Amino acid sequence: MDNVVLVGCGNMGFAMLKGWLDAGILKPDQVTVVEPTDALRERAATLGVHAHANASRLEDNLAPRIILIAVKPQVMRDVLPAYERFAAGSTFVSVAAGVKVGLFEEFLGEKTAIIRTIPNTPAAIGKGMIVTFRNSNVSDEDAAFVDTLLKTSGKVAAVDDEKLIDVATAVSGSGPAYVFHFIECLTEAAVVAGLERKTAELLAMQTVYGAGVLAASSEDTPTTLREQVTSPKGTTAAALDVLMGHDKLKRLMIRAVFKAHQRAIELGTY
């Protein structure tokens, strides 16, 4: 039986747990949650899983296939030592931002199977983007099983160089904030043009949502979809002359992602 230990059951951890159970990938008795906060632990227990306050309550013969670590990066050094006894037989999965594989290897051993991921906030509603990197100790079978678990939270893509996780952080990890700000800006533009704010917010939010769903479901590329909306010398063309003239928006986004990428490198934890 494929046992999974979930370490940390805050909003992201709980959303992932519900996703596994709702999809039928795991049964409640296959999951053990380790969560020190009473309310969060009790919330997890309502789903029928095993729930403990700390790792000392885990039996030595538990033999989990996967140990998924969903705690804050700053407490990782305090959390990991308690799981060293499972290192030989388990694959460790991290959803902690900025924590490199090397830190796990330092505490768990260089032969430990480790998968580092960077999810984004829409993963909490099953619409996320999760990028993964695995070290050479992870088997193809375990990597595929972890992908199955992660896909309940959204789309999954793998990179073969850990440095690219920092790029993913700058694009999809931080990306929702860029989209939220675009919604803010489109709302303000609508208000300035004369719409009542509540209506402006609805138009901006639903337009971004609908366009995103259309782009994700269409066989056409975003470029083709844009061209389909843009009539020569029409209203859309007039607006795109502002956004696309001299590659203004493209250059701005490249600068923004570059800055986020550099900051991700600076904040990375060994």
N, C-alpha and C positions, 0 to 999 in steps of 0.2 A: 504494500500500500504506500502511495506517495504522500508522505507526511510533510507538511509545510509549517514552519515556525515564522510568525509575523511579529517582529520586534518593533513596537511602537504602533499605536492604533488611534492616532489623531484623525483629522479629516481625510487626509490622503490615504492612510493605512486602512481606515474603516471603509472608504469607498472601494478600494481594491478588494478588500475582504468580501464585501457584498457582491462585487462583480464576479468573483470566483464562485461563490455559492449560488447566485442567481443563474449563472450560466451552466451550472451543474458540473463544472470542471473538478471541483472538490466537494466532498461532503463535510458537514460540520465537524465530525469526529476525526477528520484528517488534518485539521488546523488547530494549532496552539498559538495563542496570542500572549505576548509578554508586554504588559503595560502597567507602569507604576501608578498612574493616576486612577483613582477609584472609579470616578464617573465614566471614564473612557473604557476601562476594563469591564465594568458592568454592562456598558452598551454593547461591547463585543460579545459578552456572554449571552446576551439575549438572542443571538443568532445560533446558539447551540454549540459554539466552539469551546475548546478548553481555554481557560484564561488564568494567567498567573501574574502576580505583582512583580516578580523578578526571575532571573534566569536560574537561580539556585533551586527553584521548584521543578525544573525540568529534569526528568529522569535520564540517567546516563545511557540507557538502552533505547531512547526515543528514536534515534537514527533518522533525523529529518532529511529528506531529499533536498529541500530548499530552505534556506534561512534568509528571509527578506528583511532588511534593516531599513526601517522608515522612521528614524529619529533625527533630531536636529544635528547638523554637522558639528557643532561645538561640543556635543556630549559623546561623539563617536569614540574618542579615546577611552572614555570611562566605560562605555558599553561593551566594546568588542572582547576584552579579555575573558569575560564570562562564557564566551562561546567557542573558545579555543578547543575545548574537549570534543567539539563536533566537527572540527576542521577537516579531518581525514576523510569523512564520508559525505559531506554536505557541500552544496554549491551555495555561496553567499551572493545575495543580490542587494545592491545599495540603491536607494532612491534619494540619497542625501546630496544636495548640491555641493559641488566643489571638492568632494572627498575622493582622492585618487586611489587607484587600485593598490598603489604602493603602501598606503596606510593600512589597508586590510592585510597585506602580506607581512607587514611589520609585526602585527599582533597575532595573526593566525598562521603564519608560515608561508614560505614562498611556493609551496606545492598546493596551496589551497585554491580551489576553483572559485573565481570571483567574476561577477558581472556588475559593471557599473552602469547606471542609467541616469538619464536626465528627462524627467517628465515635465509637463507644464500643467497649469491650474485646470484647464478643461478636462484633464484626466479624472478629476473628481466627479464628473458627470458622464464619464465614459466616452468623451469626445476629445481626448488628449492626443498629444504627439509625444511618444517616448522613444528616445534614441539610446542605443545600448552599445557597450564595448565589453568584450570578454577577454580574460587572459587565456594563455595557452593551456591551462589546466582544465578548462571547462569542456566537457564532452559535447558532441553535436546533439545527442539525445537530451541532455539537460538544458542546453541552449534553446532547443525547440520547445521543451516543456515550459521554460520561463517565458518564451515568446507567447505561448498560449495563455499563460496567466496574465501577462501584460496587455494582451489584445482586448481583454475585457474593459480596459481603461482607454482604448483608442487605437490609433495606428502605431506600428512599431517599425523602426528602421535601425539597422546595425552599421557601425563604422569599424574599420579595422585598425585605426590608429587612435589611441586614447586622446591625443591632442585635439582631435576633431570633436570631442565632447564639448570643449570650450566653444567651438564654433556653433554647435547645436544649442548650447546655452544662450548664445547671443541671438540666434534665429528663432527657434521654437520655444526655448525656455522663457526668454524675456518677451517673445513675440506677442503674446496676448495683450500685454500692456501697450504695445504699439497700436494694436487694433482698437483697444479701448479708447486710446487718445484720439485716433482717427474718428471714432464715433462722437467723442466730445467736440472735436473741431467741426465735423459736419453738422452737428446740432447747433453750434454757435452760428455757423454760416446761415443756417435756415432761419434762426431767430433774427439775425441782422437783416435778412431778406424780407422779413415780415411775418413769419409763422409764430403762433403761440408756442411756448416752450414745450409743453407736453406733447403737442403734435409733432414738433421738430424732433424731439427725442424718439418718438415712435418711428417716424420716417427714417431717421438715421440708423437706428438699431435694426429695424426690420430689413432695410436695404442691405446692410452689411451681412446680416444673417442669411438672407436669401441668396445674395451673390456668392457667399462662401459655400452654401449647400449646392448651388448650381455648378460652381467650379469643380467641387469635389465629385459630383455625380456625372458630369458631362464627359464625353469622349473628346471634346474639343479642348484645346489649350486655353489658358487664360488670355493669351494674346488674341486668339481667334474670337473668343467670347467678347473681348473688348471691342474688336473691330466690328462685330455684329451689332453692337449697340450704337456705334458711332457712325452716324450719317454724315456725308460730306457737307461741311459748312452748317451743320446743325448745332443744337444746344450742347450735346456731349462733346463735340469737336471743339467748341469754344472753350469749355472748361478744361479739356485735356491740353489745349494750347498753353494754359497756365501751368498745369501740373507736369507736363512732359516737355515743354519747351526747354531747350538746352539741357535736357535730361535732369531737370531740377529735382524732381521727386526721387528718381533713381539714385542720383548722387547723394541726396540727403539720407536715403536709407542705407547706402553703402557706408557712409560716415557713421551713422548710428550703430549699425551692426559691428563696424570696426571698433568703436569705442566700447561697446558691450563685450566684445571678444577680448579686448585687451584687459578689461576689468575682470573678466572671468579667469584669465591667466593669473592675474595678480592675487585673486582671492583663493586660488586653488590650494588645497591642503594636502600635504604629503602624508 
